[in-house]
């Protein structure tokens, strides 16, 4: 049995992050607007009952890190549960916040990036997310309090959410499944179909902008085998399901233990996803959305397959908060909405600023039901 444990467990045995604690870094040399925002958020965090720690403290729950756009300095966590939002002030026009901010966010080893855009008449605050989304809050002069509250309402639920991304691998997969089965072939065919429909954004080339040490830290931080998006799963039996792995090309799924993983259990006490893999295979991680799929399959026996893509559909119900992938909160939010659907076994639920989760009796049925109805561009709000 092999376990991928919490970030830093092998490196540091410090205490778990304190709930509601935070530190602020990088304000000494920060530009005026970035310093003003950091101070405003610090006061609001204090007012809302969070505890401000010294910058040297190693166990904050939340880190606000003001960075230099030319040399973004990352905060190296001791624990996965520490949430980092980097803040950067930019004077030039920010025509595409995602393209501008995404590499910066990764270099700063952040969960979220806040771009303070001073290029227009009014200050714009662009939030850039690891799921390749962004949304904007506009500052109205004289309404400082409202602005800081809007920023707080955007990041605090994300910062306080709980990641469930650790994996435990058991080399107990039945030999007859080492080459896959009809379900893995259906998942593979579905991945190819999604690619032809233009619904599989390519993996972000994170290797091109980060060194080996930072790359390892990012992969552990986000619970990823690479920065790719979307996932597919199919029920194997009452408890188990096949799922695409993290960081793989969904249009070219082939190898069991590398491209496909069999989820067998969720260990609540760890918390961690347990997987069955063949022997003599160096497995990839399961998709970070495995906890979401686990919740859905356990509650709804008629769900035979689940698809998650970064696309949208008009007229669907959606989650209220864009919790990070792999958190208990996003899994529970989606599961709650599916439960409320007239037919949970054939549901389409939106994840705000992110994509859709679709359930069905089979992967083929899902593809048939959504063909021609999905919008590749996810609306941001």
N, C-alpha and C positions, 0 to 999 in steps of 0.2 A: 504494500500500500504506500502510495506517495501522496504527500500533501503539499499544496502551494499555500503557504501561510500568509498571515497578515504582514503587510509591508513593515520592514524594520524589525521583525520579531527575532530574526537571526543576528541582527546587528545591534539591537538596543532593547533592553528589557524594561524600559521605563514605564511609568504608569500610563494608562489609557487617557486620551484627551478628556479634559474636564468639560462637562456639558456647559455651554454658555460662556466659555472663556475665550478670549481673543488677544492677539497682539497686533501691533501696527509697525511696519518696517518701511524704511526708505524715504521718510518725510524730510530728513535733514537737508538734502540737496534737491528736493522736489520742486517743480515749477509751482507758481502761485495757485493756480486752479486745482491742481492735484492735491496740494497741501490743504486747501480749503475744504475739498471734498472729504479727505481723510479725517480732518478735525470734526467736520459735521457728522460723519458717520460714527466717529468715536463717541461724541456726545450722545447721539441717539442710542447707540448700543448700551452705553452706561445707563441711560434713562430707562431702557427696556429690560434692565435687570441682568445684563451680561457683565462679566467680570474682566476688566482690563488688566492683563499681565505685563510684566516686564519683557522687553524684546528677547532677553536671554532665556526665557522660559521655554522648555522643550516639549510641553504637552498642551498647547492650546487646541481648542476645538476649531477655531477659525483664525485665519491669518489674512490681513489686508496688507498687501505688498505693493508699494508704489515703485514702479520700475522706470528705468531709462529706456526709451524706445530703441536706442542704438546698441545698448549693452544690457538687455534685460537680465537681471540677476535672479535666479531661481531660489525658492525656499525649499530646502531638502527636509522633508518630513521625517519624523521618526515612526509615524503611524499612518495607515491608510485613512483613518477616520478624520484626520486633520484636513479641513477644507481650505483651499487657498484661492483668494480672488486677487488677481493683480490689477493695478490701476495704472494707466498710462495716459499722459496728456499729449495731444498732437495739435499742432498749429495749422499744418497744411490740409488741403481738402482730403476728406476721407470718403471717396466715392464708393468704395466697396469695403465696409467694415470687416466682413468675414475674411476676404483675401488679405487685407491689411493686418488684421489682428490675430488670425489663427496661428501663423508661425511664431508670432511674439508670445502668445499664450503658452505654446509648447516649450519654447525656450525658457520661459519663466516657471515651468513645471507647475502650471496652475490648473485648477478645475474650472475657472471662469475668468474672463478678462473684461474689464470695464475700460472702454476707450472714452476719454473726455475730448470731444471733437469741438475745437474752437474756431473752425474754419467758416462757420456761417454766422449770421447776425445773433443767433441764440445758441447757447451751449447745448450740445447734444451728448447724451451718455449712451453709448452703444454697448450692450452686453453681448459678448461672443462666447458661445458654448462649445464644449468638446464634441457635441453631436453635429457640428458644422451648421449651427444656426446662429442668428443674431436678432436682437430686437432693441428698440430705442426708447429712451425716456428723454423728454425735452424739458429744459429748465426755463421757467418764466421768471424774469427779473423781479426781485422783491418777494418771491415765494420760496425762500430757502428751505423753510421747514417742510413744505409739501414735497420739494425735490428730494430731500434726504429720506423722507418717509417712503417715497416711491422707490428709491434705490434699495432701501432696507427691505421692503416688501418683496422685491425681486430676488435678492440673494439670500436672505435669512432662512427661508424654508429649505433651500438647497444646501446651505451650510450645516443645517442641523439634521439632515437626512442620514440614514444608515445604509452604508454599502453592504451588500451581500454578494461578494464576488470571489470568495475563496473556494478552491477546488480540492477535493480529496479523490485520488485516483486509486481504484482497485483493479488489479490485473486478473479479473475474474469473468471477463466476457466469454460467453460460450463459443467454442471453436467454430460452430456452424455460422456464427455471425462475424467472423474475422474479415470476411470479404463483403460484408453487407447483406442486405436483403431487399425485398421489393420496396420497402418504405424508404430506404436510403436512396434507391434508384429514383423513386418519385421526387424526393427532395432535390437530388441532383438535376433532374429534368426541369423542376420548377425554377432552380437557380438559373439555368440556361434561358428559360423563357423570360424571366425577369430582366435578364441582360438584354435580350432582343427588344424588350419594351422600353429600355432606357431607364429602368428603375433601380439600378445598382450603381450608385456613385462609386468611383474608383477609390481604392485605399489612399489615404493621404500619405505622401512620400516623406514620412517623419524621419526616415533614415538619412535623408539628404540634408537635414538641418540640425540634427543632434549627434553628439559623439556617443560612443558605446556606453559610457557610464550613465549619461543622461537618458539614453534610450532605454536602458534597463530600468531606470527609476520610473520613467513614464509608463512603461508596460506594467510594472508592478502597481503603480499608482492608480491607473485606470482599470486594472484587471484585464488587460488586453494582450492578445498575441500580435497586435498590429492595429492600426487605426483604419478599420473598414466598417461598413455600416449595413444594417439589415440582418435578419436571421430567419431561419426556417426550422420547423420541428414537426414530428409526426409521432403519434402515440404507438408504442410497441405493445403494451399490455395495460392492465389496470393501473400499475404504478409507474412504469418506465416509459421513457420517450427518447427518440433520436433527435439530436439537435446539431445544427451547423456550429462549427467551432468559431472562436474569435479570431479576427485578423486574417481570414482566408478569403480567397476569391470565390464568391458564391456562384459564379458561372462555371466553375471548374472543380466541383466537389468530387473526390475520388476515394481517399484513403480513410479507413476506419481508425479512429484514435487520433487522427490528424485533422481531417476535414469534417468527420462526423464523430459525435460522442454520444454514448448512451447514458442518459441521466437516470440514476436508480433511486436516489433518495435526497432529502434535504435534512441535514443535521442542524436542528434549531439551536442546540447548545453551543455550537462553534462561533457563529453560524457558517455553514459551508455546503456547497453542492457536492454530492457524491456521484462518481461516474465509474462505469465499467469499461475497461479498455483491454485490448489484447496485450499479451506479454511482449517484451522486446520492442516496444514502440515508445518513442519519446512523445507523450501526448501534448497537444495544445490545450489551452484553456477552453472551457465551455464559453459560449456567448455570455456576456454580462447580463443578458435578459433571461437567463435560465430560471431565476427565482420567479419571474413573472409567469413564464410558461408553466412552471411547477404549480403555482397557485391555481391557474386556470384548469389544468388537467385534473388536479385533485378534486376540484369542486364540481366540474362538469364532465361526467362520464361520456356524454355524447360528442364532446369535442375530440376529433381525431387528428387534427392538424392545426398549426398556428403559423401565420406569416406576419413578419414585421418588416415594413419597408419605409424609407424616407420619402413618402409621397402623401397625398391628401385626397379626400373625397368630399364633395359638397353634401351638406345636410346631415353630417354625423355628429354624435355627441363626443365631447373631448374633455380631457382632464383640465383642471383649473391652473395647475402649477407645473412648470417644466422641470420636475425633479430629474436629477441625473440618472442615466441608465445604470442598472445594477443596484439601485437602492430599493429598500423595502417599500418606501413610500410610492415610487412610481408603479411598482408591481401591484401594490394594494389599490392604488387609484384606478388602474386599468381593470383589475379584477372586480372592483366594486361596480364600475359602469357596465361591465359584461353581465354581471348578476342582474342588473336592472333592465337588460334588454328583453324584448318579447321572446326572442329565441337566442339564448346565449350560445348555442351550438353553431350559430351562423351570424356572428356579430362583427361589426366593424367599428372600432373605437379609435378616436384620435388622441394622440399625445401632443399636448400643446407645444408649438414651436419645434416639433420633432418628426412626427410621422404617424402611421396607423398600425394598429394590431388587429389582425383579422383571424377569426376562428371559423372552422368548417369541419365537416365529417371526413374530408380528405384534402390533400394538397391539390389534386386535380379539380375538385369542386370549387375550392377557393379561387383558383386561376380562372375558371370559367365564369364565376360570379363577378369578378372584378374587371374582367377584360373590357377595355375601352372606357372605364369609369374613373380610374385613378389620375390625379393631377400630379405631375412630377415635382412641381414647386410647392413646398409647404408654406402656407401663410404664416407670417410672424406677427405677434401682437404682444 
